Amino acid sequence: MSTARPASVTGWPPKALDTLPRTPEATLVGRVYGPEGPAVVTVRDGDLVDISTVFPTMRDLAEHPDPAVAVRAADGPVLATVEDALAATPVERRPAAAPRLLSPIDLQAVKAAGVTFTVSMVERVIEERCGGDPRRAGAMRAELTGLVGSDFAELRPGSPATFRLKDALVEQGAWSQYLEVGLGPDAEIFTKTSPMATVGTAVDVGLHPGSSWNNPEPEVVLLVSSTGRIIGATLGNDVNLRDFEGRSALLLAKAKDNNASAALGPFVRLFDDGFELDDVRRIEVQLRVEGTDGFVMEGTSSMRFISRDPEDLVAQLMGAHHQYPDGSVLFLGTMFAPVQDRDEPGQGFTHHVDDLVTISAPELGALVNRVRTSDRCEPWTFGTADLMRNLAGRGLI
């Protein structure tokens, strides 16, 4: 396993100027592993201020009636600058005692909504119809477009028009489980990974070593309290194995939940007077993949084209039918469709080891990760029990 970025690929480790949102007044919170253990921090003038004596966990912060106001009033010691923490975060560059960035969440359930954009819905159908074989993807894409056309953008899930379309496709033998959750009344919401298992920026993300067809999924992620109140947003990479899921939808857990396969960050931006849910509805998420082979892929996922409103997705996630006492985060899905050929014509995109993935939005900053197989990523060893013991030992709980 290589331990340094080749000169042909830039941005590792990422810099603070690229990591932070373009709006200095943003209320940002995250987590740092400091000299005593995990700490909840806020960003002030490029410094990471430890507010753990007020909020020992991100779960505690999310439960406050007005998190942004409370964070601005909280005080504590400066652990490091954002720049220094970023430099110390990659595992191969990590000084033993230097504060480093963690995923910005801790005890929350990690959930994801799938097939929420029509473009990605078509790609999920293609995966299913070609059985996870990328060599058949081009032909299947053309077949599906010929059957139903390409104008899905105006369809609203659960509307009379979608039921008419379903009837027509069933008659032709072309209906799919992905069309059911993409166009039907019920959203696909699944468990992405366990609490405490997500990774942050400037670390490796993992692909199952048995996968040969996979891709990043650049998404907006909501931070949700235990009462279902949306209190902020961050960026996420819902790392996806197209071959595993294409072979069978029952392999979704194996396709989605692997070591280091869920990245979040760099920070959560809390809702306040300058940032609210309507701003999230307008976010343009940018993706850039740079390979050591010189390959570059860029794409955009615009929240304007999501087919299910974020509030509707949260309502389907939790409520009287399902509770999360420690709150949750919800990946909102992506419209990014990785169809650009990389290795062979007609096979589309798949990752190579050492790809550098940058997911960014001016409102939320940039999440930057390097791609490895999940068995070569840093193992997940610090769980909920470890966090509770650490906080108790420090007198924080």
ABEGO torsion letter per residue (X at the ends): XBABBBAABBGOBBBAAAABBABAABBBBBBBBBAAEBBBBBBBGGBBBBAAAABABAAAAAABABAAAAAAABBEBBABBAAAAAAAABAAABBAABBBBBBABBABBBBBBBGABAAAAAAAAAAAAAGGBAAAAAAAAAAAAAAAEABAAABBBGBAAAAAAAAAAAAAGABBAAAAAAABABBBBBBABBBGABBBBGBBBBBBAABABBBBBBBBBBBBBAAGBBAEBBBBBBBBBAAAAAABAAAAAAAABBBGABBBOABBBBBBAABBAAAAAABBBBBBBBBAAGBBBBBBBBAAABABBAAAAAAAABEAABBBAAEBBBBAEBABBBABBAABBGAEBBBBBGBBBBBBBAAAEBBBBBBBBAAABBBBABBAAAAAAAAAAAGAX
